[in-house]
């Protein structure tokens, strides 16, 4: 099933998207539940509740405003760096060439703040030049945790997955490099487009799907998640080591090769650019980059 957070008639609601992707119907949730988007539904299911039925008439998808499935995550998103073989190779010859960190035994984990999240078609606001001039895109399959836990073993990890969504891990590369710790360069306001919805784990094999990204119609990234260095169970196991994961937590699994930083010379995003990301079986998001 596909569930989305959307705005209609001045209200934020959670709904089920039709199989043909043309309509959405609101779920029969308590008044106000939609304010937290899909987080309310995921927590309800985690507590033993059932997914409620729909209520009201089906609405044409193009008549509503899709929002990020989880508009305000309960805490920072977990993110994974250099997790595709080809992407790790393209950055090994870049500014990371002198980085001696062991990225084969343990994944690189960083985070993005909740306030960076925006919807699947919302505008990404470019920072002023004195803040950053090296804005990059990163298409990523993202795990949505459905059942919490700590020290989750990899053999049980997938039973903790509610579903999947897409994020664009927009990055200010110069800020990322300047501070060495990546969080600041990853967490600017609007730097985490998300959506268009969440597809439940029973309908999508996140371990074997295709991730693509276009900039102004030019295909830049195209890879299968079978190319991941650390697979999905490993990432869930790693993020839960000594740390309790909660329903609704998000783990962005890394980006394929083809980012702007990896090109010679690098190709940074500019105001007016449009970035579209599609993941097979999940859907697509498209966001325009604009000046403040």
Long-range contacts (C-beta under 8 A, 24 or more apart in sequence): 1-51, 1-199, 1-200, 1-203, 2-197, 2-198, 2-199, 2-200, 2-203, 2-283, 3-27, 3-38, 3-41, 3-69, 3-163, 3-197, 3-198, 3-200, 4-38, 4-66, 4-67, 4-69, 4-195, 4-196, 4-197, 4-198, 5-34, 5-37, 5-38, 5-66, 5-67, 5-68, 5-69, 5-70, 5-71, 5-197, 6-64, 6-65, 6-66, 6-67, 7-64, 7-65, 7-67, 8-59, 8-63, 8-64, 8-65, 12-37, 12-67, 12-71, 14-38, 14-40, 14-41, 15-54, 15-59, 16-54, 17-61, 17-197, 18-58, 21-61, 21-283, 22-60, 22-61, 23-58, 23-59, 23-60, 23-61, 24-58, 24-59, 24-61, 24-64, 25-54, 25-55, 25-56, 25-57, 25-58, 25-59, 26-54, 26-55, 26-56, 26-59, 27-51, 27-52, 27-53, 27-54, 27-55, 28-52, 28-53, 28-54, 28-55, 36-70, 36-71, 36-72, 37-67, 37-68, 37-69, 37-70, 37-71, 37-72, 38-69, 38-70, 38-144, 38-198, 38-248, 39-70, 39-72, 39-73, 39-74, 39-247, 39-248, 42-70, 42-144, 42-146, 42-162, 42-247, 42-248, 43-247, 43-248, 45-146, 45-162, 45-247, 46-146, 46-147, 46-148, 46-247, 65-119, 66-119, 66-120, 66-121, 66-195, 66-196, 66-197, 67-119, 67-120, 67-195, 68-117, 68-118, 68-119, 68-120, 68-193, 68-194, 68-195, 69-144, 69-165, 69-194, 69-195, 69-197, 69-198, 70-117, 70-144, 70-194, 70-248, 70-250, 71-117, 71-119, 72-114, 72-115, 72-117, 73-114, 73-117, 73-248, 73-249, 73-250, 74-114, 74-246, 74-248, 74-249, 75-114, 75-246, 75-249, 76-111, 76-112, 76-113, 76-114, 76-183, 77-111, 77-112, 77-114, 77-117, 77-142, 77-167, 77-192, 77-250, 77-251, 77-252, 78-109, 78-111, 78-235, 78-239, 78-249, 78-250, 78-251, 78-252, 79-109, 79-110, 79-111, 79-112, 79-140, 79-169, 79-186, 79-251, 79-252, 79-254, 80-107, 80-108, 80-109, 80-230, 80-235, 80-251, 80-252, 80-253, 80-254, 81-107, 81-108, 81-109, 81-110, 81-182, 81-254, 82-108, 82-229, 82-254, 83-107, 83-108, 83-228, 83-229, 83-230, 83-235, 83-253, 83-254, 83-255, 84-223, 84-227, 84-228, 84-229, 84-254, 84-255, 84-256, 84-257, 85-227, 85-229, 86-223, 86-227, 86-256, 86-257, 87-223, 87-254, 87-255, 87-256, 87-257, 87-258, 87-259, 87-262, 88-229, 89-257, 90-257, 90-258, 90-259, 90-262, 91-259, 91-261, 91-262, 94-261, 94-262, 94-266, 95-173, 95-177, 95-261, 103-229, 104-229, 106-238, 107-229, 107-230, 107-234, 107-235, 107-238, 107-254, 109-238, 109-239, 110-181, 110-182, 110-183, 110-186, 111-183, 111-186, 111-187, 112-169, 112-183, 112-186, 112-187, 112-191, 112-192, 112-252, 113-183, 113-187, 115-187, 115-189, 116-186, 116-187, 116-188, 116-189, 116-190, 116-191, 116-192, 117-192, 117-193, 117-194, 118-190, 118-192, 118-193, 118-194, 118-287, 119-193, 119-194, 119-195, 120-166, 120-193, 120-194, 120-195, 120-196, 120-284, 120-285, 120-286, 120-287, 121-195, 121-285, 121-286, 121-287, 122-190, 122-193, 122-287, 123-190, 123-287, 123-288, 123-289, 123-290, 124-168, 124-170, 124-190, 124-191, 124-193, 124-275, 124-287, 124-288, 124-289, 124-290, 125-188, 125-189, 125-190, 125-290, 125-291, 125-292, 126-269, 126-270, 126-271, 126-289, 126-290, 126-291, 126-292, 127-172, 127-188, 127-292, 128-292, 131-172, 131-175, 132-172, 132-173, 132-174, 132-175, 132-185, 132-188, 133-174, 133-268, 134-172, 134-173, 134-174, 134-261, 134-266, 134-268, 135-170, 135-171, 135-172, 135-173, 135-268, 135-269, 135-289, 136-170, 136-171, 136-172, 136-173, 136-259, 136-260, 136-261, 136-268, 136-269, 137-168, 137-170, 137-171, 137-213, 137-215, 137-220, 137-259, 137-260, 137-269, 137-275, 138-168, 138-169, 138-170, 138-171, 138-255, 138-259, 139-166, 139-168, 139-211, 139-212, 139-213, 139-221, 139-255, 139-256, 139-277, 139-279, 140-166, 140-167, 140-168, 140-169, 140-211, 140-252, 140-253, 140-254, 140-255, 141-166, 141-206, 141-209, 141-211, 141-225, 141-252, 141-253, 141-279, 141-282, 142-166, 142-167, 142-194, 142-250, 142-251, 142-252, 142-253, 143-206, 143-232, 143-235, 143-236, 143-250, 143-251, 143-252, 143-253, 144-198, 144-248, 144-249, 144-250, 145-236, 145-245, 145-246, 145-247, 145-248, 145-249, 145-250, 145-251, 146-201, 146-247, 147-247, 148-244, 148-245, 148-246, 148-247, 148-249, 149-240, 149-244, 149-245, 150-240, 150-242, 150-243, 150-244, 150-245, 151-240, 151-241, 151-242, 152-236, 152-237, 152-240, 152-245, 153-237, 154-233, 154-234, 154-236, 154-237, 155-233, 157-232, 157-233, 157-234, 157-236, 157-237, 158-201, 158-232, 158-233, 158-236, 160-236, 160-245, 161-201, 161-206, 161-232, 161-236, 162-198, 162-200, 162-201, 162-247, 162-248, 163-198, 163-199, 163-200, 163-201, 163-203, 163-204, 164-198, 164-199, 164-201, 164-204, 164-206, 164-279, 164-282, 165-194, 165-195, 165-197, 165-198, 165-199, 165-250, 165-282, 166-194, 166-195, 166-196, 166-277, 166-279, 166-282, 166-283, 166-284, 166-285, 167-192, 167-193, 167-194, 167-250, 167-252, 168-192, 168-193, 168-213, 168-275, 168-277, 168-285, 168-287, 169-252, 169-255, 173-261, 173-266, 173-268, 193-285, 193-287, 194-285, 195-283, 195-285, 196-283, 196-284, 196-285, 197-283, 199-281, 199-282, 199-283, 203-281, 204-281, 204-282, 205-281, 206-232, 206-253, 207-231, 207-232, 209-279, 209-280, 209-281, 209-282, 210-279, 210-280, 211-255, 211-256, 211-277, 211-278, 211-279, 212-277, 212-278, 212-279, 213-256, 213-258, 213-275, 213-276, 213-277, 213-278, 214-275, 214-276, 214-277, 215-260, 215-267, 215-269, 215-273, 215-274, 215-275, 216-273, 216-274, 217-274, 220-258, 220-259, 220-260, 221-255, 221-256, 221-257, 221-258, 221-259, 222-256, 222-258, 223-256, 223-257, 225-253, 227-256, 228-253, 228-254, 229-254, 230-254
